[in-house]
């Protein structure tokens, strides 16, 4: 009514006149938008196409068909991390290999691969001989291993064409690469080291050198001796032979009892045919592309393999006699297929089972408060109620998880080791935490960890790769002789006689060492205590060790010492009063940049190491502890002044002069 009643000569509402301007503006905007999107898509497609072309060109130069599948995957992983502009430079620059590829690839191998340092050098050594387009330019450096007297090994580039008599007493430049969660290179001036260089036949030649100066990863060395053959390294540092994806070149030499090993293991397990087919597919894929499967592994792959281990272990536990040999190797080493391991290796591993079992019961090391268990023996202790189930990665116990899963009207699970269902739940829990998470724990780079045993996990003789219990115990005894309080702590408590006074007493700490049926390159403290028995920690080691056992055991005991000290202090482990090992070391890391007692170079080294360990104080301490035990105790200074004073105060040792 209001609109109808308005004055026609002076309307209140005026309808706008139609205009093409907004229509044209909107159309232009849409055209421009779609044009930009089209151009951007074309640009990205072109960039991706060029990147693939550059990558294909680089791969053809690298001649990857000469390498094992595991090594081939490292090259592809490295190229995945290179951006398009660098790919173009690598594909087109005449000096691409020595100027760009080699330094960055060595850094990648040091940080990302699980390979020993000498294996990194052999890969690069093979590349030097395979790549043709870099040989026209003068070779101004060689690849080598720098080995300290503590048997720490670092890949390095030496600024020299060849080490010979003319190299003696010359100052040469070098650049070193340190492994992930490994110690930084830290020698004093004029300290001696060995330079190890492979020749064309992959024999290792050693020379003596001394350190003149160091600035970060850049060194100045002086060669003191001419190269001579190192027979021990040549024998130990042997690459696994390159095999075809189908298996060994001479399948006839495989013992008859190991033929069709996977089928024997699956038949023994009694799993459903569909599950067996999935496991068979997984193993065959691993045989064809071991590097790719390691890189793109799925959590489901781990789960199904652990399920196979579970059912085989249950049957193995109740049926000791007439067990197929492939099943025995599977239980102890996660062996699944004879096509992945040489015949000689199979025979060595079969003999090693007896040695492993006998050395577990060896009573030679009475003072060492460690008990070493093979995984089957450890699971039997759990199922018999002699040991409590392990904690998970979050520090939660089995009982805590069960209680948190209960509804308000549910009854808790009955703890009865005679109850089959309860035992199966306990076994699932232990395998989930020890077998699955343990695999990731004993590897410096979990991205390349995989459970299936294969030939490329061994280097040299089988015996030198296996973690026999006496290796763990003898190295622990060596630590105990230097750090006599490693298994004891001084604890104060309120006196029973006079409540106003405190009494001091010595408390002993113990640890269970569990040998996992895997290949790995580190030990790990899985839990600092076990509920119900507060004095027992749990340490995990791989049964196939690809790193120096002395260094691995000492670092792991460093973790043990740190965590037991921290557990004693409880929530007050950072408190400066009263002073403790944990509080003083924590304060040192928090304030090292402001510490007037540290040189600029020392602060740089601390910063580098702190970043390398992911700012994990336990890993940082374990490295310093290993230096303290293995080197400082021998009168070979490695630590800075502040750490040396802290350790001398709380971990006193008798330094040899």
C-alpha positions as CSV (number, residue, x, y, z in Angstrom):
1,X,0.0,0.0,0.0
2,X,2.9,2.3,0.7
3,X,4.4,1.8,-2.7
4,X,1.0,2.2,-4.5
5,X,0.4,5.4,-2.6
6,X,3.6,7.1,-3.5
7,X,3.6,10.3,-5.6
8,X,4.3,9.5,-9.3
9,X,6.0,12.8,-9.8
10,X,8.4,12.3,-6.8
11,X,8.8,8.5,-6.4
12,X,10.4,7.1,-3.2
13,X,11.8,3.9,-4.9
14,X,13.7,4.3,-8.2
15,X,14.6,1.2,-10.2
16,X,18.2,1.3,-11.4
17,X,18.8,1.5,-15.1
18,X,20.4,-1.5,-16.8
19,X,24.2,-1.2,-17.5
20,X,26.6,-3.5,-19.3
21,X,29.6,-2.2,-17.4
22,X,29.5,-4.7,-14.5
23,X,28.8,-7.6,-16.9
24,X,31.8,-6.7,-19.1
25,X,34.0,-6.2,-16.0
26,X,33.0,-9.6,-14.6
27,X,33.6,-11.3,-17.9
28,X,37.0,-9.7,-18.2
29,X,37.9,-10.8,-14.7
30,X,36.8,-14.4,-15.4
31,X,38.7,-14.5,-18.7
32,X,41.9,-13.2,-17.0
33,X,41.4,-15.7,-14.1
34,X,41.0,-18.7,-16.4
35,X,43.9,-17.4,-18.6
36,X,46.2,-17.2,-15.5
37,X,45.1,-20.7,-14.4
38,X,45.7,-22.1,-17.9
39,X,49.2,-20.4,-18.2
40,X,50.1,-21.6,-14.7
41,X,49.0,-25.1,-15.4
42,X,51.0,-25.1,-18.6
43,X,54.0,-23.8,-16.8
44,X,53.8,-26.4,-14.1
45,X,53.3,-29.2,-16.6
46,X,56.3,-27.9,-18.5
47,X,58.4,-27.7,-15.3
48,X,57.4,-31.2,-14.3
49,X,58.1,-32.5,-17.8
50,X,61.5,-30.8,-17.8
51,X,62.2,-32.1,-14.3
52,X,61.5,-35.6,-15.4
53,X,63.7,-35.2,-18.4
54,X,66.5,-33.8,-16.3
55,X,66.1,-36.6,-13.8
56,X,66.1,-39.3,-16.5
57,X,69.3,-37.7,-17.9
58,X,70.9,-37.8,-14.5
59,X,69.9,-41.4,-13.8
60,X,71.3,-42.5,-17.2
61,X,74.6,-40.8,-16.3
62,X,74.7,-42.6,-12.9
63,X,74.3,-46.0,-14.5
64,X,72.3,-47.4,-11.5
65,X,72.0,-50.8,-13.0
66,X,75.5,-51.5,-11.7
67,X,74.3,-51.1,-8.0
68,X,72.2,-53.2,-5.7
69,X,68.5,-52.3,-5.4
70,X,69.1,-51.1,-1.8
71,X,71.7,-48.7,-3.0
72,X,69.7,-47.7,-6.1
73,X,66.9,-46.5,-3.9
74,X,69.3,-44.1,-2.1
75,X,69.9,-42.3,-5.4
76,X,66.2,-41.9,-6.1
77,X,65.5,-40.7,-2.6
78,X,68.3,-38.1,-3.0
79,X,67.0,-36.9,-6.3
80,X,63.5,-36.6,-4.8
81,X,64.9,-33.9,-2.5
82,X,66.6,-31.9,-5.2
83,X,64.5,-29.0,-6.6
84,X,64.0,-28.3,-10.3
85,X,66.6,-25.7,-10.7
86,X,69.3,-27.9,-9.2
87,X,68.1,-30.9,-11.3
88,X,68.7,-28.7,-14.4
89,X,72.1,-27.8,-13.2
90,X,73.0,-31.4,-12.6
91,X,71.7,-32.4,-16.0
92,X,73.4,-29.7,-18.0
93,X,76.5,-28.4,-16.2
94,X,79.7,-30.2,-17.5
95,X,81.1,-30.2,-14.0
96,X,77.9,-31.4,-12.4
97,X,79.3,-34.5,-10.7
98,X,82.3,-33.2,-8.8
99,X,81.1,-29.6,-8.3
100,X,77.5,-30.2,-7.3
101,X,76.4,-33.9,-7.0
102,X,79.2,-35.5,-5.0
103,X,79.4,-33.1,-2.0
104,X,75.6,-33.0,-1.6
105,X,75.2,-36.8,-2.1
106,X,77.9,-37.5,0.5
107,X,76.0,-35.3,3.0
108,X,72.8,-37.1,2.2
109,X,74.4,-40.5,2.8
110,X,75.7,-39.3,6.1
111,X,72.4,-37.9,7.3
112,X,69.8,-40.2,5.7
113,X,71.2,-43.7,5.0
114,X,71.8,-46.5,7.5
115,X,75.0,-47.5,5.8
116,X,78.5,-47.6,7.5
117,X,80.8,-44.8,6.5
118,X,83.0,-47.1,4.5
119,X,80.0,-48.3,2.4
120,X,79.3,-44.6,1.6
121,X,82.8,-44.3,0.2
122,X,82.5,-47.5,-1.8
123,X,79.3,-46.2,-3.5
124,X,81.0,-43.0,-4.4
125,X,84.2,-44.9,-5.5
126,X,82.0,-47.0,-7.9
127,X,80.4,-43.8,-9.3
128,X,83.9,-42.4,-10.0
129,X,84.6,-45.3,-12.3
130,X,81.2,-45.4,-13.9
131,X,80.6,-41.8,-14.8
132,X,82.4,-40.8,-17.9
133,X,81.6,-37.1,-18.5
134,X,83.6,-35.9,-15.5
135,X,86.9,-37.5,-16.4
136,X,87.9,-34.8,-18.9
137,X,88.3,-32.4,-16.0
138,X,91.2,-32.6,-13.6
139,X,90.5,-34.6,-10.4
140,X,91.2,-32.3,-7.5
141,X,90.1,-34.5,-4.6
142,X,89.6,-38.1,-3.6
143,X,87.1,-39.8,-1.3
144,X,88.4,-41.5,1.9
145,X,87.6,-42.6,5.4
146,X,89.1,-40.7,8.4
147,X,89.4,-43.1,11.4
148,X,90.3,-41.9,14.8
149,X,92.0,-44.0,17.5
150,X,88.5,-44.6,19.0
151,X,87.5,-46.3,15.8
152,X,85.1,-43.5,14.8
153,X,84.9,-43.3,11.1
154,X,83.9,-40.3,9.0
155,X,83.5,-40.1,5.2
156,X,85.7,-37.3,3.8
157,X,86.8,-35.5,0.6
158,X,90.5,-34.9,0.5
159,X,91.9,-32.1,-1.6
160,X,94.5,-34.1,-3.3
161,X,94.7,-36.2,-6.5
162,X,96.5,-39.2,-5.0
163,X,98.3,-40.1,-1.8
164,X,101.9,-41.1,-2.6
165,X,105.4,-40.3,-1.5
166,X,105.1,-36.8,-2.9
167,X,102.2,-36.2,-0.5
168,X,104.3,-36.7,2.7
169,X,104.4,-33.7,5.1
170,X,102.1,-31.7,2.8
171,X,99.2,-29.8,4.2
172,X,96.0,-30.9,2.5
173,X,92.4,-29.7,2.9
174,X,89.6,-32.0,3.8
175,X,85.9,-31.9,4.4
176,X,84.2,-34.5,6.6
177,X,80.7,-35.7,6.9
178,X,79.3,-37.0,10.2
179,X,76.5,-39.6,10.6
180,X,73.1,-38.8,12.0
181,X,73.1,-39.1,15.9
182,X,76.8,-39.7,15.6
183,X,79.5,-37.6,17.3
184,X,81.0,-34.6,15.6
185,X,84.6,-34.8,14.5
186,X,86.6,-33.6,17.5
187,X,90.3,-34.1,17.7
188,X,93.0,-31.9,19.3
189,X,95.8,-30.3,17.2
190,X,98.6,-32.7,16.0
191,X,96.5,-35.7,17.0
192,X,97.0,-38.7,14.8
193,X,94.4,-40.5,12.6
194,X,94.3,-43.0,9.8
195,X,93.2,-42.2,6.2
196,X,91.7,-45.2,4.4
197,X,91.3,-45.1,0.6
198,X,90.0,-48.0,-1.6
199,X,91.9,-48.8,-4.7
200,X,90.5,-50.1,-8.0
201,X,90.1,-53.6,-6.7
202,X,88.3,-52.3,-3.5
203,X,91.3,-53.1,-1.3
204,X,91.7,-50.6,1.5
205,X,95.0,-48.7,1.8
206,X,95.8,-46.9,5.0
207,X,98.1,-43.9,5.7
208,X,98.9,-42.0,8.9
209,X,98.0,-38.3,9.2
210,X,97.9,-35.6,11.9
211,X,95.3,-32.8,12.3
212,X,96.8,-29.3,11.8
213,X,93.6,-27.3,12.2
214,X,89.8,-27.5,12.1
215,X,87.0,-25.1,11.4
216,X,83.7,-26.8,11.5
217,X,83.7,-29.7,9.0
218,X,86.7,-28.3,7.2
219,X,90.1,-29.7,8.2
220,X,93.8,-29.2,7.4
221,X,95.7,-32.5,7.6
222,X,99.3,-33.5,7.1
223,X,100.2,-36.9,5.6
224,X,102.9,-38.7,7.6
225,X,103.1,-42.2,5.9
226,X,102.8,-43.7,2.4
227,X,99.7,-45.9,1.8
228,X,100.0,-49.6,2.7
229,X,97.5,-52.4,2.5
230,X,95.1,-52.8,5.5
231,X,94.3,-56.5,5.3
232,X,91.9,-56.5,8.2
233,X,89.7,-53.7,6.7
234,X,89.9,-55.3,3.3
235,X,88.6,-58.6,4.7
236,X,85.9,-57.0,6.9
237,X,84.6,-54.2,4.6
238,X,83.3,-56.4,1.8
239,X,80.1,-55.4,-0.2
240,X,77.3,-57.9,-0.6
241,X,77.5,-59.4,-4.1
242,X,75.0,-58.0,-6.6
243,X,72.2,-60.5,-7.2
244,X,69.4,-60.7,-9.6
245,X,65.8,-59.9,-8.3
246,X,65.0,-63.6,-8.8
247,X,67.5,-64.7,-6.2
248,X,71.1,-66.1,-6.1
249,X,73.0,-66.8,-9.2
250,X,73.5,-70.5,-8.2
251,X,70.3,-71.7,-6.5
252,X,71.6,-75.3,-6.6
253,X,74.0,-74.6,-3.7
254,X,71.2,-73.8,-1.3
255,X,70.8,-76.7,1.1
256,X,67.7,-78.8,0.3
257,X,66.2,-78.1,3.7
258,X,66.0,-74.4,2.9
259,X,64.4,-74.7,-0.5
260,X,61.0,-73.0,-0.6
261,X,61.7,-71.5,2.8
262,X,58.7,-69.1,2.7
263,X,56.3,-71.9,1.9
264,X,57.7,-74.0,4.8
265,X,57.3,-71.0,7.2
266,X,53.7,-70.3,6.0
267,X,52.7,-73.9,6.2
268,X,54.2,-74.1,9.7
269,X,52.2,-71.0,10.8
270,X,48.8,-72.4,9.8
271,X,47.6,-68.9,8.8
272,X,44.6,-68.4,6.5
273,X,45.3,-68.8,2.7
274,X,44.4,-65.1,2.1
275,X,46.9,-64.0,4.7
276,X,49.6,-66.3,3.3
277,X,49.0,-64.9,-0.1
278,X,49.4,-61.3,1.2
279,X,52.7,-62.3,2.9
280,X,53.9,-64.0,-0.3
281,X,53.1,-60.9,-2.3
282,X,55.0,-58.8,0.2
283,X,58.1,-60.9,0.2
284,X,58.2,-61.2,-3.6
285,X,57.8,-57.4,-3.9
286,X,60.7,-57.0,-1.5
287,X,62.9,-59.5,-3.5
288,X,62.3,-57.5,-6.7
289,X,62.6,-54.0,-5.3
290,X,64.1,-54.1,-1.8
291,X,65.1,-50.5,-1.8
292,X,61.7,-49.3,-2.9
293,X,59.9,-51.4,-0.4
294,X,62.1,-50.1,2.4
295,X,61.4,-46.6,1.4
296,X,57.6,-46.9,0.9
297,X,56.9,-49.4,3.6
298,X,53.4,-49.3,5.2
299,X,52.5,-49.9,8.8
300,X,50.2,-52.7,7.5
301,X,53.3,-54.6,6.2
302,X,54.9,-54.6,9.6
303,X,51.6,-55.7,11.3
304,X,51.1,-58.7,9.0
305,X,54.7,-59.8,9.4
306,X,54.5,-59.5,13.2
307,X,51.3,-61.6,13.0
308,X,53.3,-64.3,11.2
309,X,56.0,-64.1,13.9
310,X,53.3,-64.4,16.6
311,X,51.7,-67.6,15.3
312,X,55.1,-69.2,14.6
313,X,56.4,-68.3,18.1
314,X,53.3,-69.8,19.7
315,X,53.8,-73.1,17.9
316,X,57.6,-72.9,18.4
317,X,57.0,-72.5,22.2
318,X,54.9,-75.6,22.5
319,X,56.7,-77.7,20.0
320,X,60.5,-77.7,20.5
321,X,61.3,-80.8,18.4
322,X,61.1,-81.3,14.6
323,X,61.0,-77.5,13.8
324,X,61.9,-76.8,10.2
325,X,65.2,-75.0,9.9
326,X,63.7,-72.0,8.0
327,X,61.3,-71.5,10.9
328,X,64.3,-71.4,13.4
329,X,66.0,-68.7,11.3
330,X,62.8,-66.8,11.1
331,X,62.3,-66.8,14.9
332,X,65.9,-65.7,15.6
333,X,66.8,-63.5,12.5
334,X,63.5,-62.8,10.7
335,X,64.6,-64.9,7.7
336,X,61.9,-65.5,5.2
337,X,63.3,-66.4,1.8
338,X,66.4,-68.3,0.7
339,X,66.6,-66.1,-2.4
340,X,67.5,-63.1,-0.2
341,X,70.5,-64.7,1.6
342,X,73.6,-66.5,0.3
343,X,74.0,-70.2,1.0
344,X,77.2,-69.5,3.1
345,X,75.2,-67.0,5.1
346,X,72.5,-69.5,5.8
347,X,75.0,-72.0,7.1
348,X,76.7,-69.4,9.3
349,X,73.4,-68.3,10.8
350,X,72.3,-71.8,11.5
351,X,75.5,-72.4,13.5
352,X,75.2,-69.0,15.2
353,X,71.9,-70.0,16.9
354,X,73.7,-72.5,19.1
355,X,76.4,-70.0,20.0
356,X,73.8,-67.3,20.8
357,X,71.9,-69.6,23.1
358,X,75.0,-70.9,24.9
359,X,76.5,-67.4,25.4
360,X,73.3,-66.1,26.9
361,X,73.8,-68.5,29.9
362,X,77.5,-67.6,30.2
363,X,78.2,-66.7,33.9
364,X,81.6,-65.2,33.2
365,X,80.6,-61.6,33.8
366,X,79.3,-61.7,37.3
367,X,79.9,-58.0,38.1
368,X,78.0,-56.7,35.1
369,X,74.4,-56.2,36.2
370,X,73.0,-57.1,32.7
371,X,71.0,-60.0,31.6
372,X,71.0,-60.8,27.9
373,X,67.9,-62.4,26.3
374,X,67.1,-63.6,22.8
375,X,63.6,-62.4,21.9
376,X,62.0,-65.9,22.1
377,X,63.4,-66.4,25.6
378,X,62.2,-62.9,26.6
379,X,58.7,-63.6,25.4
380,X,58.7,-66.9,27.4
381,X,59.7,-64.9,30.6
382,X,56.8,-62.5,29.9
383,X,54.2,-65.3,29.3
384,X,55.4,-67.2,32.4
385,X,54.9,-64.1,34.6
386,X,58.6,-63.8,35.5
387,X,58.8,-60.4,33.8
388,X,56.2,-57.7,33.5
389,X,55.0,-56.6,30.0
390,X,57.1,-53.7,28.6
391,X,55.9,-50.2,28.4
392,X,54.7,-48.7,25.1
393,X,56.5,-45.8,23.4
394,X,54.5,-43.3,25.6
395,X,55.7,-44.9,28.8
396,X,52.3,-46.5,29.6
397,X,52.0,-50.0,31.0
398,X,49.7,-52.8,29.9
399,X,47.6,-52.4,33.1
400,X,47.3,-48.7,32.7
401,X,46.0,-49.1,29.1
402,X,43.6,-51.8,30.1
403,X,42.1,-49.6,32.9
404,X,41.7,-46.6,30.7
405,X,39.8,-48.7,28.2
406,X,37.3,-50.0,30.8
407,X,33.8,-48.5,30.9
408,X,32.2,-47.7,34.2
409,X,30.4,-51.0,34.5
410,X,33.2,-53.3,33.2
411,X,35.4,-55.6,35.2
412,X,39.2,-55.5,34.8
413,X,40.9,-58.4,32.9
414,X,41.8,-61.2,35.2
415,X,45.6,-61.7,35.4
416,X,45.9,-65.5,35.0
417,X,48.9,-66.9,33.2
418,X,46.9,-70.1,32.8
419,X,44.2,-68.2,30.8
420,X,44.9,-68.5,27.1
421,X,43.1,-65.3,26.1
422,X,45.0,-63.3,28.7
423,X,48.3,-64.7,27.4
424,X,47.4,-63.9,23.8
425,X,46.7,-60.3,24.8
426,X,50.0,-60.0,26.7
427,X,51.8,-61.5,23.7
428,X,50.2,-59.0,21.3
429,X,51.1,-56.1,23.5
430,X,54.8,-57.2,23.9
431,X,55.2,-57.8,20.1
432,X,53.6,-54.5,19.3
433,X,56.0,-52.6,21.5
434,X,59.2,-54.6,21.4
435,X,59.1,-56.1,17.9
436,X,57.4,-53.3,16.0
437,X,58.5,-50.1,17.8
438,X,61.9,-51.7,18.6
439,X,62.7,-52.0,14.9
440,X,62.4,-48.3,14.5
441,X,64.4,-47.7,17.7
442,X,67.5,-49.7,16.7
443,X,67.9,-47.9,13.5
444,X,69.4,-44.4,13.1
445,X,67.1,-43.7,10.2
446,X,63.7,-45.4,10.8
447,X,62.6,-44.5,7.2
448,X,65.0,-47.2,5.9
449,X,64.3,-49.8,8.6
450,X,62.7,-53.1,7.4
451,X,62.4,-56.4,9.2
452,X,63.0,-59.0,6.5
453,X,66.6,-60.4,6.5
454,X,68.6,-60.0,3.4
455,X,72.2,-60.3,2.3
456,X,72.8,-56.6,1.9
457,X,72.4,-56.2,5.7
458,X,75.7,-58.0,6.3
459,X,79.2,-56.6,5.7
460,X,82.0,-59.2,5.7
461,X,82.0,-62.3,7.9
462,X,78.7,-63.3,9.6
463,X,80.3,-63.6,13.0
464,X,81.6,-60.1,13.0
465,X,78.1,-58.8,12.3
466,X,76.2,-60.7,15.0
467,X,75.6,-59.3,18.4
468,X,76.6,-62.2,20.6
469,X,75.8,-61.7,24.2
470,X,79.5,-61.8,25.2
471,X,80.0,-58.7,23.0
472,X,77.4,-56.8,25.0
473,X,78.7,-58.1,28.3
474,X,82.4,-57.7,27.6
475,X,81.9,-54.1,26.5
476,X,79.7,-53.4,29.5
477,X,82.5,-54.9,31.7
478,X,84.9,-52.5,30.1
479,X,82.6,-49.6,31.0
480,X,82.2,-50.9,34.5
481,X,86.0,-51.0,35.1
482,X,86.1,-47.2,34.2
483,X,82.8,-46.1,35.6
484,X,82.6,-48.2,38.7
485,X,79.3,-46.7,39.8
486,X,77.4,-47.4,36.5
487,X,75.1,-49.9,38.2
488,X,75.0,-48.2,41.6
489,X,73.6,-44.9,42.9
490,X,73.9,-43.2,46.2
491,X,70.5,-42.5,47.6
492,X,69.4,-40.6,50.8
493,X,66.5,-41.6,53.0
494,X,65.1,-40.5,56.3
495,X,66.7,-42.4,59.1
496,X,64.7,-44.9,61.0
497,X,66.5,-44.1,64.2
498,X,66.4,-40.3,64.0
499,X,63.7,-38.8,61.7
500,X,65.6,-35.5,61.6
501,X,68.6,-37.2,60.0
502,X,69.1,-38.8,56.6
503,X,71.0,-42.0,55.9
504,X,73.0,-42.6,52.7
505,X,73.0,-46.0,51.1
506,X,74.0,-47.6,47.8
507,X,71.2,-48.7,45.5
508,X,71.9,-51.2,42.7
509,X,70.3,-50.8,39.2
510,X,70.1,-53.7,36.7
511,X,69.0,-54.0,33.1
512,X,67.6,-56.6,30.8
513,X,69.2,-56.6,27.3
514,X,66.9,-57.9,24.6
515,X,68.3,-59.0,21.2
516,X,65.8,-58.2,18.5
517,X,65.8,-60.4,15.3
518,X,66.7,-57.4,13.1
519,X,69.6,-55.6,11.5
520,X,70.3,-52.2,13.0
521,X,73.1,-49.8,13.9
522,X,72.3,-48.6,17.5
523,X,71.1,-49.7,20.9
524,X,68.3,-48.0,22.7
525,X,67.1,-47.7,26.3
526,X,63.4,-48.7,25.9
527,X,62.4,-48.1,29.4
528,X,64.3,-46.9,32.5
529,X,62.3,-49.1,35.0
530,X,59.8,-51.9,35.0
531,X,56.7,-51.6,37.1
532,X,56.8,-54.1,40.0
533,X,60.5,-54.2,39.9
534,X,61.8,-50.6,40.0
535,X,65.5,-51.4,39.6
536,X,65.3,-53.1,36.2
537,X,65.7,-51.1,32.9
538,X,65.3,-52.6,29.4
539,X,67.8,-52.1,26.6
540,X,67.2,-53.2,23.0
541,X,69.9,-54.2,20.6
542,X,69.7,-55.7,17.0
543,X,71.0,-59.2,16.7
544,X,72.7,-58.1,13.4
545,X,74.8,-55.1,14.2
546,X,76.2,-52.9,11.4
547,X,78.0,-50.5,13.7
548,X,81.0,-50.7,16.0
549,X,79.7,-52.8,19.0
550,X,81.9,-51.1,21.6
551,X,80.6,-47.6,20.6
552,X,77.0,-48.8,20.5
553,X,77.1,-50.5,23.9
554,X,78.9,-47.6,25.6
555,X,76.4,-45.0,24.2
556,X,73.5,-47.2,25.3
557,X,74.9,-47.5,28.8
558,X,75.2,-43.7,28.7
559,X,71.4,-43.5,28.1
560,X,71.0,-46.0,31.0
561,X,73.1,-43.9,33.4
562,X,71.2,-40.7,32.4
563,X,67.7,-42.2,32.8
564,X,68.5,-43.9,36.1
565,X,69.8,-40.6,37.5
566,X,66.8,-38.7,36.2
567,X,64.4,-41.3,37.6
568,X,66.1,-41.0,41.1
569,X,65.6,-37.2,41.0
570,X,62.0,-37.4,39.8
571,X,60.5,-34.1,38.9
572,X,63.4,-32.2,40.5
573,X,66.0,-33.6,38.0
574,X,66.5,-30.0,36.6
575,X,66.7,-28.3,40.0
576,X,70.2,-26.8,40.7
577,X,69.9,-27.5,44.4
578,X,71.1,-30.0,45.3
579,X,73.5,-30.2,42.3
580,X,73.3,-33.4,40.3
581,X,74.5,-34.9,37.1
582,X,71.2,-34.2,35.3
583,X,70.8,-30.7,36.6
584,X,74.3,-29.6,35.9
585,X,74.3,-31.1,32.4
586,X,70.9,-29.6,31.6
587,X,72.2,-26.2,32.8
588,X,75.2,-26.5,30.6
589,X,73.1,-27.1,27.4
590,X,70.7,-24.3,28.3
591,X,73.5,-21.7,28.8
592,X,76.5,-22.9,26.7
593,X,76.2,-19.9,24.3
594,X,76.7,-17.5,27.3
595,X,79.4,-19.6,29.0
596,X,82.7,-17.6,29.2
597,X,84.6,-20.9,29.7
598,X,83.9,-22.1,26.2
599,X,85.7,-20.9,23.1
600,X,83.8,-19.8,20.0
601,X,84.9,-23.0,18.2
602,X,83.6,-25.2,21.1
603,X,80.3,-23.4,21.0
604,X,80.0,-24.1,17.3
605,X,80.6,-27.8,17.9
606,X,78.1,-28.0,20.7
607,X,75.5,-26.3,18.5
608,X,76.2,-28.7,15.6
609,X,75.9,-31.7,17.8
610,X,72.8,-30.4,19.6
611,X,71.0,-29.9,16.2
612,X,72.1,-33.3,14.9
613,X,70.6,-35.2,17.9
614,X,67.3,-33.3,17.4
615,X,67.9,-31.4,20.7
616,X,67.4,-34.7,22.6
617,X,69.3,-34.3,25.8
618,X,69.6,-38.1,26.4
619,X,71.3,-38.7,23.0
620,X,73.5,-35.7,23.6
621,X,74.7,-37.0,27.0
622,X,75.2,-40.6,25.6
623,X,77.7,-39.2,23.0
624,X,79.6,-37.2,25.7
625,X,79.6,-40.2,28.0
626,X,81.0,-42.5,25.3
627,X,83.8,-40.0,24.8
628,X,84.4,-39.8,28.5
629,X,84.7,-43.6,28.9
630,X,86.4,-44.6,25.6
631,X,88.8,-41.7,25.1
632,X,89.1,-39.3,28.1
633,X,89.8,-42.3,30.3
634,X,92.7,-43.2,28.0
635,X,94.2,-39.7,28.3
636,X,92.9,-38.6,24.9
637,X,91.0,-35.3,25.4
638,X,87.8,-34.9,23.3
639,X,85.4,-33.1,25.5
640,X,85.2,-29.4,26.2
641,X,86.3,-28.0,29.6
642,X,82.7,-27.6,31.0
643,X,81.5,-31.2,30.2
644,X,84.8,-32.6,31.4
645,X,84.3,-30.9,34.8
646,X,80.7,-32.1,35.1
647,X,81.6,-35.7,34.3
648,X,84.7,-35.6,36.5
649,X,82.5,-34.4,39.4
650,X,79.6,-36.9,39.0
651,X,81.2,-39.8,37.0
652,X,84.8,-39.9,38.4
653,X,87.3,-42.0,36.6
654,X,91.0,-42.8,36.8
655,X,92.5,-41.1,33.7
656,X,95.5,-43.0,32.3
657,X,98.5,-40.8,31.6
